[in-house]
Amino acid sequence: SSGINAEYGSFQWGGRTYIRSLPWYTPHTVIDGKLRPGPCDDNTAIYLISQYQYSIYALVLNQGLPFREPVYHNWLFLLAFLACTVLTGLFIFQPFPWLTHIMNLVSLRETSVQITFVLGIGLNLVVAILIELIVGRKKITRFLEDVRFFSRPKARYIQIAEQWGAVYSDFTSKNFYK
């Protein structure tokens, strides 16, 4: 949802701003007015935050239709989610030098910075869940429709809901899985 995307952009901006405030921050190298590609703290901050955000996005959006089962019933998704989380955690706490070199990343130099990143990612998860619970369940949209800030042509949405309802009922019917 767009609410989660705005939240993700805010957290990436916040992580980048935090890294730039540290005394050991090294900016991109500029030669003759052009950015020289290479390892830098900005790349690392954005990469690590966005990697976790992909996993958070998949986890948060896994709650709605047509995914009626709890996430722990989808073993393949859960395995991929845990693998991505662990590998990205290794990038934060114990990066592979050969891989960080290839990806133009640098090591987060201090344990306090590593912990701050993990806490920020945890906060990102909580905020994403809250946004999905509030916006994803259309509570705000219904409120705004009730006070008539905007209106929608309901006939069109009823037709779409009926079409999708037929698709969802096909996937959820017991005959589909036999």
C-alpha positions as CSV (number, residue, x, y, z in Angstrom):
1,S,0.0,0.0,0.0
2,S,1.1,3.6,-0.5
3,G,1.2,4.2,3.2
4,I,3.8,1.5,3.7
5,N,5.8,2.8,0.8
6,A,5.9,6.3,2.3
7,E,6.9,4.8,5.6
8,Y,9.7,2.8,3.9
9,G,11.0,5.9,2.2
10,S,11.0,7.7,5.6
11,F,13.0,4.9,7.3
12,Q,15.5,4.8,4.4
13,W,15.9,8.6,4.6
14,G,16.3,8.3,8.4
15,G,18.9,5.6,8.2
16,R,20.9,7.5,5.7
17,T,20.7,10.7,7.8
18,Y,21.8,8.7,10.8
19,I,24.8,7.3,9.0
20,R,25.8,10.8,7.8
21,S,25.7,12.1,11.3
22,L,28.4,9.7,12.5
23,P,32.0,11.0,12.9
24,W,33.5,8.2,10.7
25,Y,31.0,8.8,7.8
26,T,32.7,8.9,4.4
27,P,30.8,10.3,1.5
28,H,30.8,9.1,-2.2
29,T,34.0,10.0,-4.0
30,V,33.5,12.7,-6.5
31,I,36.0,13.1,-9.4
32,D,35.6,15.9,-11.9
33,G,32.1,16.6,-10.8
34,K,31.0,12.9,-11.2
35,L,30.3,10.3,-8.6
36,R,32.9,7.6,-8.6
37,P,31.3,4.1,-8.0
38,G,32.7,2.4,-5.0
39,P,32.0,1.3,-1.4
40,C,30.4,4.0,0.8
41,D,28.3,4.3,3.9
42,D,25.2,5.6,2.0
43,N,25.0,2.5,-0.1
44,T,25.3,0.3,2.9
45,A,22.7,2.1,5.0
46,I,20.1,2.0,2.1
47,Y,20.9,-1.5,1.1
48,L,20.6,-3.0,4.6
49,I,17.4,-1.2,5.4
50,S,15.8,-2.0,2.1
51,Q,16.7,-5.7,2.3
52,Y,14.8,-5.9,5.6
53,Q,11.9,-3.9,4.2
54,Y,11.4,-6.4,1.4
55,S,11.0,-9.1,4.0
56,I,8.7,-6.9,6.1
57,Y,6.6,-6.0,3.1
58,A,6.1,-9.7,2.2
59,L,5.3,-10.6,5.8
60,V,2.8,-7.8,6.4
61,L,1.0,-8.2,3.1
62,N,0.8,-11.9,3.5
63,Q,-2.1,-11.4,5.9
64,G,-4.8,-10.4,3.4
65,L,-6.7,-12.3,0.7
66,P,-6.1,-14.8,-0.8
67,F,-3.8,-15.8,2.0
68,R,-6.3,-16.9,4.7
69,E,-3.9,-19.3,6.5
70,P,-1.5,-18.0,9.1
71,V,2.0,-17.3,7.8
72,Y,3.5,-20.4,9.7
73,H,1.4,-22.7,7.4
74,N,3.3,-21.4,4.3
75,W,6.6,-23.3,5.0
76,L,8.3,-22.2,1.8
77,F,7.6,-18.5,2.4
78,L,8.6,-18.8,6.0
79,L,11.9,-20.6,5.1
80,A,12.7,-17.9,2.5
81,F,11.8,-15.1,5.0
82,L,14.0,-16.6,7.7
83,A,16.9,-17.1,5.3
84,C,16.8,-13.5,4.1
85,T,16.5,-12.2,7.6
86,V,19.5,-14.2,8.8
87,L,21.7,-13.3,5.8
88,T,20.9,-9.6,6.1
89,G,21.7,-9.9,9.8
90,L,25.1,-11.3,8.9
91,F,25.6,-8.3,6.7
92,I,25.0,-6.1,9.7
93,F,27.0,-7.9,12.4
94,Q,29.5,-10.1,10.5
95,P,29.7,-9.0,6.8
96,F,31.5,-11.2,4.3
97,P,34.5,-9.1,3.1
98,W,34.5,-10.6,-0.4
99,L,30.7,-10.0,-0.9
100,T,30.7,-6.5,0.6
101,H,33.5,-5.6,-1.8
102,I,31.5,-6.9,-4.8
103,M,28.4,-5.0,-3.7
104,N,30.2,-1.8,-2.9
105,L,29.2,-2.0,0.8
106,V,31.2,-1.2,3.9
107,S,31.1,-2.6,7.4
108,L,29.1,-0.9,10.1
109,R,32.0,0.0,12.3
110,E,30.5,0.1,15.8
111,T,28.3,-2.2,17.8
112,S,26.1,0.7,18.8
113,V,25.4,1.5,15.1
114,Q,24.6,-2.1,14.4
115,I,22.2,-2.3,17.3
116,T,20.6,1.0,16.3
117,F,20.0,-0.4,12.8
118,V,18.4,-3.5,14.2
119,L,16.2,-1.4,16.5
120,G,15.2,0.8,13.6
121,I,14.3,-2.2,11.5
122,G,12.2,-3.5,14.4
123,L,10.4,-0.2,14.6
124,N,9.9,-0.3,10.9
125,L,8.2,-3.7,11.2
126,V,5.9,-2.4,14.0
127,V,4.9,0.7,12.0
128,A,4.3,-1.3,8.9
129,I,2.0,-3.7,10.7
130,L,0.1,-0.7,12.2
131,I,-0.3,1.0,8.9
132,E,-1.5,-2.2,7.3
133,L,-4.0,-2.8,10.1
134,I,-5.3,0.8,9.9
135,V,-5.1,1.6,6.2
136,G,-5.2,-1.9,4.8
137,R,-8.4,-2.7,6.6
138,K,-9.9,0.5,5.1
139,K,-10.8,2.0,8.4
140,I,-9.5,5.5,7.4
141,T,-11.1,5.2,3.9
142,R,-14.5,4.4,5.4
143,F,-14.2,7.3,7.8
144,L,-13.3,9.7,5.0
145,E,-16.2,8.4,2.9
146,D,-18.6,8.9,5.8
147,V,-17.6,12.5,6.2
148,R,-17.7,13.0,2.4
149,F,-14.2,14.3,1.8
150,F,-14.4,12.2,-1.3
151,S,-16.7,9.7,-2.9
152,R,-16.3,6.7,-5.1
153,P,-18.6,5.3,-7.8
154,K,-19.7,2.3,-5.8
155,A,-21.3,0.4,-8.7
156,R,-17.9,-0.1,-10.3
157,Y,-16.4,-1.4,-7.1
158,I,-19.3,-3.7,-6.5
159,Q,-18.7,-5.2,-9.9
160,I,-15.0,-5.7,-9.3
161,A,-15.7,-7.2,-5.8
162,E,-18.2,-9.7,-7.4
163,Q,-15.6,-10.7,-10.0
164,W,-12.8,-11.1,-7.4
165,G,-15.2,-12.8,-5.0
166,A,-15.7,-15.5,-7.6
167,V,-12.0,-15.9,-8.1
168,Y,-11.3,-16.1,-4.3
169,S,-14.2,-18.5,-3.8
170,D,-12.7,-20.8,-6.5
171,F,-9.3,-20.9,-4.6
172,T,-10.8,-21.3,-1.2
173,S,-13.4,-24.0,-2.1
174,K,-12.6,-27.5,-1.0
175,N,-13.2,-28.9,-4.5
176,F,-10.2,-26.8,-5.8
177,Y,-7.7,-28.8,-3.7
178,K,-9.0,-32.3,-4.6
